[in-house]
């Protein structure tokens, strides 16, 4: 087990040290908050537009992050010979691959957490055409982001610590503190549309997206055992698009008794099960028991995907 945790920890630290990870995390969180500062003229539905747009940004960012991280953790190490050096020690291929996946899943969790904080900011700052931009909240968010980078710059210059990893951790901490601080900032109710204000349903919505990204990460790891970054991105993007339409493409035919549609409907991940955009448009509360069912689905799908990844990796030539 010690070897497994060492591989997972090293993978996690290696991924958050990648400049692309910090860029994705910062750019996606900033863009989500930016979406809440735009005049949409949506006839009172501006908060709903903001929330759905924020979740879409979170999902697409996670897709790109999962593919890039899986390629960096598996495909690149196979190509450079690092995987061969690790497996030359008493480390099995299954332990190596599972350690890589759990390190990747931990990095995606950090990415989604920062995006969730930005989504909560966006839900609080959303306004209708008669409102105005919540500049105090925007300033606090920007200040937390800038201060996180400043802390990383300080530790890098004076303590000789790696900038990327420190920046990731500092941004996580400072945005969390900024979100706590923004709760003490008063917002004039006259500038808030119906359905706007802090919406805690963004938390389970973000958790469900994280579950979906864990499935995508497992698929990306399986592809990375044989393919490089671009083919992996193409396959994962295709599965993402097909999964969004699986109810229409396979679900109806499966209910009609088609065996091939039933098989494809089972194999294809149904991303609609992890999307709460429709619920956010109503005033209904989220049933928390649904998270346990979704998690069971994730465990089953990730287990199958990792078993297929191990099958592909078992006879992979590493020299």
KAFENZI-V934921 format. One record per residue. N is the residue number from 0. PHI is phi as a letter, one per 30 degrees, with the letter a starting at -180 (999 if undefined). NEAR is the number of other ideal C-beta (glycine too) atoms within 12 Angstrom. D_FIRST is the distance of its C-alpha to the first C-alpha in whole Angstrom. Layout:
n->N phi->PHI near->NEAR d_first->D_FIRST
n->N phi->PHI near->NEAR d_first->D_FIRST
This chain:
n->0 phi->999 near->11 d_first->0
n->1 phi->d near->12 d_first->4
n->2 phi->d near->20 d_first->5
n->3 phi->d near->22 d_first->5
n->4 phi->d near->17 d_first->6
n->5 phi->d near->21 d_first->9
n->6 phi->d near->36 d_first->10
n->7 phi->d near->28 d_first->11
n->8 phi->d near->20 d_first->12
n->9 phi->d near->27 d_first->14
n->10 phi->d near->39 d_first->15
n->11 phi->d near->33 d_first->16
n->12 phi->d near->25 d_first->18
n->13 phi->d near->28 d_first->20
n->14 phi->d near->43 d_first->21
n->15 phi->d near->41 d_first->23
n->16 phi->d near->26 d_first->24
n->17 phi->d near->30 d_first->26
n->18 phi->e near->20 d_first->30
n->19 phi->d near->26 d_first->30
n->20 phi->d near->37 d_first->27
n->21 phi->d near->34 d_first->29
n->22 phi->d near->24 d_first->33
n->23 phi->d near->36 d_first->32
n->24 phi->d near->45 d_first->30
n->25 phi->d near->35 d_first->34
n->26 phi->d near->26 d_first->36
n->27 phi->d near->41 d_first->35
n->28 phi->d near->45 d_first->35
n->29 phi->d near->32 d_first->38
n->30 phi->d near->28 d_first->40
n->31 phi->d near->44 d_first->39
n->32 phi->d near->43 d_first->41
n->33 phi->d near->24 d_first->44
n->34 phi->d near->34 d_first->44
n->35 phi->d near->45 d_first->45
n->36 phi->c near->28 d_first->48
n->37 phi->c near->25 d_first->50
n->38 phi->d near->19 d_first->53
n->39 phi->c near->23 d_first->52
n->40 phi->h near->15 d_first->56
n->41 phi->c near->25 d_first->54
n->42 phi->h near->14 d_first->56
n->43 phi->i near->20 d_first->54
n->44 phi->c near->23 d_first->51
n->45 phi->e near->34 d_first->50
n->46 phi->e near->38 d_first->47
n->47 phi->d near->31 d_first->46
n->48 phi->d near->32 d_first->46
n->49 phi->d near->45 d_first->44
n->50 phi->d near->45 d_first->41
n->51 phi->d near->33 d_first->41
n->52 phi->d near->32 d_first->41
n->53 phi->d near->44 d_first->38
n->54 phi->d near->45 d_first->36
n->55 phi->d near->30 d_first->37
n->56 phi->d near->35 d_first->36
n->57 phi->d near->46 d_first->33
n->58 phi->d near->40 d_first->32
n->59 phi->d near->31 d_first->33
n->60 phi->d near->40 d_first->32
n->61 phi->d near->47 d_first->28
n->62 phi->d near->41 d_first->29
n->63 phi->d near->33 d_first->30
n->64 phi->d near->45 d_first->27
n->65 phi->d near->50 d_first->25
n->66 phi->d near->43 d_first->26
n->67 phi->d near->36 d_first->27
n->68 phi->d near->47 d_first->23
n->69 phi->d near->50 d_first->22
n->70 phi->d near->37 d_first->24
n->71 phi->d near->36 d_first->23
n->72 phi->d near->50 d_first->19
n->73 phi->c near->50 d_first->20
n->74 phi->d near->35 d_first->24
n->75 phi->d near->25 d_first->24
n->76 phi->d near->33 d_first->21
n->77 phi->d near->33 d_first->23
n->78 phi->d near->23 d_first->26
n->79 phi->d near->15 d_first->26
n->80 phi->j near->15 d_first->24
n->81 phi->d near->23 d_first->20
n->82 phi->d near->31 d_first->18
n->83 phi->d near->19 d_first->20
n->84 phi->d near->15 d_first->19
n->85 phi->d near->28 d_first->15
n->86 phi->d near->28 d_first->15
n->87 phi->d near->14 d_first->17
n->88 phi->d near->14 d_first->15
n->89 phi->d near->11 d_first->12
n->90 phi->b near->23 d_first->10
n->91 phi->d near->18 d_first->12
n->92 phi->d near->29 d_first->14
n->93 phi->d near->21 d_first->12
n->94 phi->d near->26 d_first->9
n->95 phi->d near->41 d_first->11
n->96 phi->d near->41 d_first->13
n->97 phi->d near->33 d_first->11
n->98 phi->d near->36 d_first->10
n->99 phi->d near->50 d_first->14
n->100 phi->d near->44 d_first->15
n->101 phi->d near->32 d_first->13
n->102 phi->d near->35 d_first->14
n->103 phi->d near->49 d_first->17
n->104 phi->d near->37 d_first->18
n->105 phi->d near->33 d_first->17
n->106 phi->d near->45 d_first->20
n->107 phi->d near->47 d_first->22
n->108 phi->d near->31 d_first->22
n->109 phi->d near->37 d_first->23
n->110 phi->d near->49 d_first->26
n->111 phi->d near->44 d_first->27
n->112 phi->d near->33 d_first->27
n->113 phi->d near->48 d_first->29
n->114 phi->d near->45 d_first->31
n->115 phi->d near->40 d_first->32
n->116 phi->d near->42 d_first->33
n->117 phi->d near->49 d_first->36
n->118 phi->d near->50 d_first->36
n->119 phi->d near->39 d_first->37
n->120 phi->e near->46 d_first->39
n->121 phi->d near->51 d_first->41
n->122 phi->d near->43 d_first->42
n->123 phi->d near->39 d_first->43
n->124 phi->c near->43 d_first->45
n->125 phi->d near->48 d_first->47
n->126 phi->b near->40 d_first->50
n->127 phi->c near->28 d_first->53
n->128 phi->d near->19 d_first->56
n->129 phi->c near->18 d_first->58
n->130 phi->c near->31 d_first->55
n->131 phi->b near->22 d_first->54
n->132 phi->d near->22 d_first->51
n->133 phi->d near->31 d_first->49
n->134 phi->d near->22 d_first->49
n->135 phi->e near->24 d_first->48
n->136 phi->d near->37 d_first->45
n->137 phi->d near->30 d_first->45
n->138 phi->d near->22 d_first->45
n->139 phi->d near->30 d_first->42
n->140 phi->d near->41 d_first->40
n->141 phi->d near->27 d_first->41
n->142 phi->d near->24 d_first->41
n->143 phi->d near->35 d_first->38
n->144 phi->d near->38 d_first->37
n->145 phi->d near->22 d_first->39
n->146 phi->d near->24 d_first->38
n->147 phi->d near->34 d_first->34
n->148 phi->d near->29 d_first->35
n->149 phi->d near->20 d_first->37
n->150 phi->d near->27 d_first->34
n->151 phi->d near->32 d_first->32
n->152 phi->d near->20 d_first->35
n->153 phi->d near->18 d_first->36
n->154 phi->d near->21 d_first->33
n->155 phi->d near->19 d_first->33
n->156 phi->d near->13 d_first->36
n->157 phi->c near->12 d_first->36
n->158 phi->c near->13 d_first->33
n->159 phi->h near->10 d_first->32
n->160 phi->c near->19 d_first->29
n->161 phi->d near->22 d_first->28
n->162 phi->d near->28 d_first->30
n->163 phi->d near->28 d_first->28
n->164 phi->d near->26 d_first->25
n->165 phi->d near->30 d_first->27
n->166 phi->d near->37 d_first->30
n->167 phi->d near->38 d_first->27
n->168 phi->d near->29 d_first->26
n->169 phi->d near->35 d_first->30
n->170 phi->d near->45 d_first->31
n->171 phi->e near->35 d_first->28
n->172 phi->d near->24 d_first->30
n->173 phi->d near->32 d_first->33
n->174 phi->d near->41 d_first->34
n->175 phi->d near->27 d_first->32
n->176 phi->d near->23 d_first->35
n->177 phi->d near->36 d_first->37
n->178 phi->d near->36 d_first->37
n->179 phi->d near->17 d_first->37
n->180 phi->d near->20 d_first->40
n->181 phi->d near->33 d_first->42
n->182 phi->d near->20 d_first->42
n->183 phi->c near->13 d_first->45
n->184 phi->d near->23 d_first->47
n->185 phi->d near->13 d_first->50
n->186 phi->b near->27 d_first->50
n->187 phi->d near->16 d_first->54
n->188 phi->d near->12 d_first->54
n->189 phi->d near->12 d_first->57
n->190 phi->c near->25 d_first->55
n->191 phi->c near->28 d_first->52
n->192 phi->d near->32 d_first->52
n->193 phi->d near->18 d_first->52
n->194 phi->j near->27 d_first->48
n->195 phi->d near->33 d_first->47
n->196 phi->j near->30 d_first->45
n->197 phi->d near->28 d_first->42
n->198 phi->c near->37 d_first->40
n->199 phi->d near->21 d_first->37
n->200 phi->d near->34 d_first->37
n->201 phi->d near->39 d_first->35
n->202 phi->d near->27 d_first->32
n->203 phi->d near->30 d_first->31
n->204 phi->d near->39 d_first->33
n->205 phi->d near->44 d_first->30
n->206 phi->d near->32 d_first->27
n->207 phi->d near->40 d_first->29
n->208 phi->d near->43 d_first->29
n->209 phi->d near->39 d_first->25
n->210 phi->e near->40 d_first->24
n->211 phi->d near->42 d_first->27
n->212 phi->d near->44 d_first->25
n->213 phi->d near->40 d_first->21
n->214 phi->d near->43 d_first->23
n->215 phi->d near->47 d_first->25
n->216 phi->d near->49 d_first->22
n->217 phi->d near->42 d_first->20
n->218 phi->d near->42 d_first->24
n->219 phi->d near->48 d_first->24
n->220 phi->d near->48 d_first->21
n->221 phi->d near->39 d_first->22
n->222 phi->d near->34 d_first->25
n->223 phi->d near->42 d_first->24
n->224 phi->d near->39 d_first->22
n->225 phi->b near->26 d_first->26
n->226 phi->c near->28 d_first->28
n->227 phi->c near->23 d_first->29
n->228 phi->d near->26 d_first->29
n->229 phi->d near->16 d_first->33
n->230 phi->d near->20 d_first->32
n->231 phi->d near->36 d_first->29
n->232 phi->d near->28 d_first->31
n->233 phi->d near->19 d_first->34
n->234 phi->d near->28 d_first->32
n->235 phi->d near->41 d_first->30
n->236 phi->d near->23 d_first->34
n->237 phi->d near->21 d_first->35
n->238 phi->d near->33 d_first->33
n->239 phi->d near->34 d_first->33
n->240 phi->d near->19 d_first->37
n->241 phi->d near->24 d_first->37
n->242 phi->d near->33 d_first->35
n->243 phi->d near->26 d_first->37
n->244 phi->c near->21 d_first->40
n->245 phi->d near->27 d_first->38
n->246 phi->d near->22 d_first->40
n->247 phi->d near->19 d_first->43
n->248 phi->d near->21 d_first->43
n->249 phi->b near->26 d_first->41
n->250 phi->d near->22 d_first->41
n->251 phi->d near->16 d_first->45
n->252 phi->d near->19 d_first->45
n->253 phi->d near->23 d_first->42
n->254 phi->d near->13 d_first->44
n->255 phi->d near->13 d_first->47
n->256 phi->j near->10 d_first->46
n->257 phi->d near->16 d_first->45
n->258 phi->d near->13 d_first->42
n->259 phi->d near->15 d_first->41
n->260 phi->d near->22 d_first->41
n->261 phi->d near->19 d_first->39
n->262 phi->d near->13 d_first->36
n->263 phi->d near->23 d_first->36
n->264 phi->d near->27 d_first->36
n->265 phi->d near->19 d_first->33
n->266 phi->d near->21 d_first->31
n->267 phi->d near->30 d_first->32
n->268 phi->d near->39 d_first->30
n->269 phi->c near->31 d_first->33
n->270 phi->d near->37 d_first->33
n->271 phi->d near->26 d_first->36
n->272 phi->d near->28 d_first->33
n->273 phi->c near->38 d_first->32
n->274 phi->c near->29 d_first->35
n->275 phi->c near->38 d_first->37
n->276 phi->e near->28 d_first->40
n->277 phi->d near->17 d_first->42
n->278 phi->d near->25 d_first->41
n->279 phi->d near->37 d_first->42
n->280 phi->d near->22 d_first->45
n->281 phi->c near->15 d_first->46
n->282 phi->c near->13 d_first->46
n->283 phi->d near->13 d_first->44
n->284 phi->d near->15 d_first->41
n->285 phi->d near->24 d_first->37
n->286 phi->d near->15 d_first->36
n->287 phi->d near->16 d_first->32
n->288 phi->d near->12 d_first->32
n->289 phi->d near->23 d_first->32
n->290 phi->d near->23 d_first->28
n->291 phi->d near->16 d_first->27
n->292 phi->d near->17 d_first->28
n->293 phi->d near->33 d_first->27
n->294 phi->d near->24 d_first->24
n->295 phi->d near->16 d_first->24
n->296 phi->d near->25 d_first->25
n->297 phi->d near->33 d_first->23
n->298 phi->d near->18 d_first->20
n->299 phi->d near->20 d_first->22
n->300 phi->d near->33 d_first->23
n->301 phi->d near->32 d_first->20
n->302 phi->d near->20 d_first->18
n->303 phi->d near->21 d_first->22
n->304 phi->d near->35 d_first->21
n->305 phi->d near->38 d_first->18
n->306 phi->d near->21 d_first->19
n->307 phi->d near->22 d_first->22
n->308 phi->d near->36 d_first->20
n->309 phi->d near->27 d_first->18
n->310 phi->d near->18 d_first->21
n->311 phi->d near->25 d_first->23
n->312 phi->d near->33 d_first->20
n->313 phi->d near->19 d_first->20
n->314 phi->c near->11 d_first->23
n->315 phi->d near->26 d_first->24
n->316 phi->d near->15 d_first->25
n->317 phi->c near->23 d_first->24
n->318 phi->d near->11 d_first->26
